Amino acid sequence: MLHDDVDLVLRNVRPWGGDPSDVLVAGDRIAAVVPTGSSAPEGAAVVDGYGHLALPGLVNAHAHVDKSWWGRPWESYGGEAGTQGRIAHERARRDALGIPGVDVATRVLREGLRTGTTRVRTHVDVDLGVGLRGIHAVRAAAEALDDAVEVAIVAFPQDGVLRRPGVLDLLRQAALAGAEHIGGLDPSLIDRDPVGQLDGLFAIAADTGCGIDLHLHEPAELGAFAFDLVLDRVERDGIAPGKVNIAHGFGIVDVEPVRRRDLLARMAGLGVTMTTVAPVRMRQLPLHEFDAAGVRFGLGTDGIRDLWSPYGDGDLLGIAWQYARAGGVVRDEDLLRVVELASRDGGAFVTDEVHDLVAGARADVVLVDAENPMDALVRRVPRSLVVAGGQVFDPVALEQHPWE
């Protein structure tokens, strides 16, 4: 088959650890994956992959790229602990750090790209202080990187939905302006009105067609109660599968196994998804239970060097490692499954299209000098080359010290 439109040949790579292959790229799409050594179309650039493992671009399904101090001098941890304390401290310090800002978001997206992340779902603060400025900054940051990183935005009311009059109107404006999702936060503990908060969010979703992505830190039965309220509304409103996501969802690992089984079965039936940042001091979402139930979940970095925590480096493969290690994942098929969640299967949190090393997919390829996906995961092998939307990036050239 002729591929006259091919302008890039990624030579001698091993997709998912398989046979040596050449990935032919036309524009921002994979045109074909063929046995290595095939003749390159005239005029196409040829990049030697040296037999390295090739994976689809990594997908950060839960980020906060609008509010980091990555690239600025060290910021000492201040303020009070807990959700309320961190919210107050962030509001007091963000202006001094230029948050939100195009440069802030660009640095975070660039660091993710360096480590192989080509798609991001990011929560962006929307409140009475910043309005929609954060959303504009993140869109501009993606453009500054020539849209190498595909971004989906969640308009996120970090300071609450109902307790700050006017926030619901801002979320509606964000959805009408193109934000793919709107968010919410701990409807019982933050707004103290779970029915009111969720009714308000679902009304905006019904009117605008946007998705909903909720931060839910509430524990045990309080958290499970919030799950029930969300599922009731998804069922009532006939929300399409994949349009509603619950982030963190700590309550689902706190409840008894039978209660969790029933919640997962209902989530699967309604197409409600979850995302986790694999918190190190907490139980992980149980891989086998989620897969057996058919509930899709993705992995994310959460914040990266922000006013909530000095930790985080933007490496999604590191989060996958953290999830696997903390969850006791050791068998090959399970380690491979975690890599799939971090790449191929995570794509659905940003786009409706196929995200894999196949013809027709966006040309997002990460090369790793590793034997197989399991080896790449457990060793957190540095990325040797990143192709994002057909653009070739050298991770060394993208490297930036956190304080520069």
N, C-alpha and C positions, 0 to 999 in steps of 0.2 A: 504494500500500500504506500502511495506517495504522500509525503507530508511537506509540500512545498512552502507552507506558511511557517514552518518551524524556524525559530530564531535562536534557540538555546538547546544544547544537548548536554545533559548531565550524565557523563560517561562512567560506566563501571561502578555502579552502586548496587546494594542488595536490599530491595524493598522488603521490609519486615524480616530481614535476615535470610531471604530466599536466594535464588540464583542471581549471578551477576547480570545486571540489566542496564540499559540506557533509558533515561527519562527524557522524552522529547517534549519541548515546551513551545507553544505558540502564543505569544502575547502573555496573558496572565493565566493561561490554561494548560493543563497537561494534554498533549495531543495523542501520545501513545507511550506505552512502556514496552520495550522490545529487548531481545537478547543483546547483550553488550557486543560491541564491535561492528554493529551495523553502520553503513556509510552515513555520514552526516550530510544533511542538505546543504547545498552551496550557500555560503554566506552566514550559516549558523555559527554562533559562538559555541565552543566546546570546552566544558569544564570537567576536569578529571576528578572523579570521586574516590579514586584509590581503593576501591573495593569496600568502602565504608558502609555500615548499616544505614539504611534510609528509612525514615519514619515520616508520617504526615506532620505538618506543623502542629506544635503544641497549642492547646486551647486553655486559656485562663477563663474559667466560667464564673469567677467571683473576684473582682478586683475593685480598687478605689484609686484609679490613676489620677484623680483630680486633687488629691491631698497628701502629698508626700514631701519630706524634706531631703529626699535623695538628691545629691548634687549640691547641697548647701552644707555649711559648717555644722558640726555635731549639735544636736538639740537635746538637752538633758530632759529626762522624763520628769514631768511636773504634774501638779493637780492631784485630784483624788482618784482612787481606783473605782472600778465599777462603771457600768454603762452611763449613768447619770454624771458621774465625775469626769469621765472622758469627754462627754459631749460638752460640758461646761468649759473644760480646759481648751478644747479645740476651738470653741467660739472665741475664747479670749486671746488665742495666739495666732490664729490663721492669717489675719491681715498682715502681721509682721513678717510672715514667711511667704507672702505673696500667693496665698492659697485662696481660691483656685487661680491658676495661671497657665498660659499656654506652655511656658518653659517647664513648669512643674510636670505637666502631663506628658510633654514630649520626652523628658528624661526617663520617666517611668516606662513609657511605651518602648523607647529605644533599648532600655535594658532588658525588657522582656523579649524583644526581637533578637537581641544578641544571644540569648539562651534558647532561642527556637520557638518562641510564642508568636504565632502569626494571626491569632484570633483572640479577641478579648470581649467578655461581657463585663462592663464596668458600671458600678453604682456611682452616681455623681450627685453631690449634695445639692438639694434644692430647698431653700428656706428663705425667710423674710430678709435675711442679711445679704445673701448672695444672689437671690432671684434665680435666673437661668444662666448666669455668667459662667458657671462651671461647665454646663453643657456646651456652650459656645467654645470654651477653652479646649475641651477635649476633642471636639470636632476639628478645631484648627490644628491641634497637635497631630491628629491622624493625617491631616492634609500635609503637614510639614514633613511627614515621613513618606509622602507620596502614596498614602493609603496602603503601604506595605503590610501594616497591621489592620485587619478588618475589625471594626469596633461596633458593638451594640451597646446602647446606653439604657441604664435604668435611672430614671429621675428619682432620687432617694431622699426622703424627708428624715435626715439623721436626727433632728431635734423633735420629732413627733409630728403627727398628722393633725390631730384635733386640738391638742393643747396650745397650738399656735394658730389662731384664726387667720385664714388666708392661705394656708399651705395647700389645702385641697384645690383651691383655685390655681395655684402655681403648678401643681401636678397636672391639672387639666390642660393648662397652657403648654406644658412640656410635651404632653401626649399629642396635642394638636399640632405642635411644631415639629413632630417627627421622632420623639423619644420612643424607642421600641417597647419600653416597659416603664411602669411606675412601681415604686416600692412602698414599703411600710415597715414598721419597727415595733416589735413587742406590744401588741395591741392592749394587753391587760396591764403590763407593768409600766409602760411609758404613757399611753393615753388614758389608761384606766377605763376604757370604753371599747372593748373588743368588737362588739356588734356595730357600734357607730363607725369605728375606723374601717372595718372591712366592708361595710355597706357603702361607705364613701368611695373606697378604692374600686370596688367592683362596679359601681355606677359609672365611673370614668372609663373603665375598661369596656363596659357594654356600649357606651356612647361613641368611643373613639376607635375601638378595635385593638388597643395596645395590650401588651401582656402585663402580668403582675409578678413581681419578684420580692418576696417578703423576707426581711431579717427576722428570725425567730429564735431568740436565745432562751425563752421561757422554759423552765425545767419541768420534767416529770408530767404529772397530770395537767398542770396548768398549760404546758406546751401542747400536750395531746388535745386539750380542749380547743386550743387555737387551730390545730390541724382539723379538728371536726368542723369548726366554723368555716374554715376555708373550703373544705370539701363540700359542705352543704351548699355553698354559694356557687361553686363550679358546677355542681349538679343542677342546681336551680336555674342558672343562667345558660346552661348548655355551652360552656366555654370549651373551645377546641383543645384537644390534647397538645401538650407542650406550651401552652400559653400562660400557665401558672406554675411558679417555682417557689419552693421554700428553701431559704438559705440557712445554714447552721442546723436548725431543727433539733436542738439538743434533747428536747423532750422525747423524741422517738427512740433514743437509745436508753433513756431512763426508765421507761415503762416496762411492765411485765411482757414476756415474749408473746403471749396470746394477744394482748392489746396491740403490740407492734405488728403482729401478723395481720390483724384485722385492718389496721390503718394502711399498711402496705398494699393489701388486696384492694382496698377502696381507691387508693392513689393510682394504682396500676389501671384500674378500670376507667378512671377519669383522665388519665394522662397527666397527672400532676408530678412534677419532677423535683429533684433536690440537688443542692450543691453544698459541698463541704470544703473547709480549708484545713482539715485534718488537725485540729487542735491537739497539741502534744500531751496535755494533762487530762484529756477526756477520752471516753470510749469512742471508737470510730464507728461510722456507719457500717453495719455488717455486710460485707461484699456479697456473700452467698445468699443471704436473706433478700437483699435488694434484687439481685439477679433472678433468683427463683420466683419472686413475686412479679418481676417484669417492670420494676420502677427504675427509670433512668436517673442516674446522678452524675454530676461532674465535679471536677476539682478546681480550686481557685487559690490564689495567694492571699486574699484579703488585702489589708493595707501593707505598704512597703515603706519602712522607715517613716512612719507618720506620727502624729501626736497621740495616737493610741498605744503605740509600741515602737521601740527602736529596732525591732527585728524585721526580717524580710529582705530578700534580695531579688525578687522577681523571677526566680527560676522555677517554673512550673514542674519540671522534672524533679526538683527537690521536694515539692509538696507531694508529688506522687510517691517518692521514696518515703517521706514522713508518714503518709497514710499507710503504706504497705508495712513499714517497720513497726509502727505503733499498733497495727491491727494483726500482727503476727502472720503476715502473708509470706509464704515460703515456697510453695509448689510452683513449678513452671507455668502451669495453666493459669494460676491466679496472679502471678507476677506479670504475665503477658496481659491479662485482663486489666490490670491497673494501668499499663502503658496504653492500652486501647482507650480507656476512660480519659486519659490525659491528652489524647491526640484524636484519633479517628472518631470516637463516639462523643467526644466533647464538642465537636463541631456544631451539633444541633443547638447548642446554647447560644450560638451567634448567627447561624445561617440555616436556611432550609435545604441547602444543596449538599450533595455528597462531599465528605471531607476525607479523602483517602488518596492513595497513590494509584489512581486509575484515570483512564482517558475521560476528559470532560470536566474533571475536578479542577478547582483553582490550584495553580502550581505553587503549593506550599510544601516544601520538602526540608527536612532536617537531617544532616549527615552527622553520624557519630562513629568514632573509631571503637566499635564494640562488636563482640561476637554475635550477639542477638539482642532482642529487646529486653530480655530479663537481665542480661549483663549490663546493658546501658542503664537500667533502672537502679540496680543495687550498687553500682559504682558511681552513679551520678556523673557519667563520663562527659567531659566538656564537649560542646558542639563544635564540629570542625567546619561546617558550612551551613548557611541558611538561605533557602530560596523562598521568597514571600511574594505571592502574586506575580511570579515570573522574574522578580528582581533578585539578583544574587548579592548576598551580604557575607563579608568576612567577619566572624565574631571578634577577632582581634582588633580589627579596625573600628568596630563599634564600642569597644571597651571604654568605660568611663569610670574613674574613681568616684566613690560616693561623695567626696567633698569637693569635687571640681565643678 
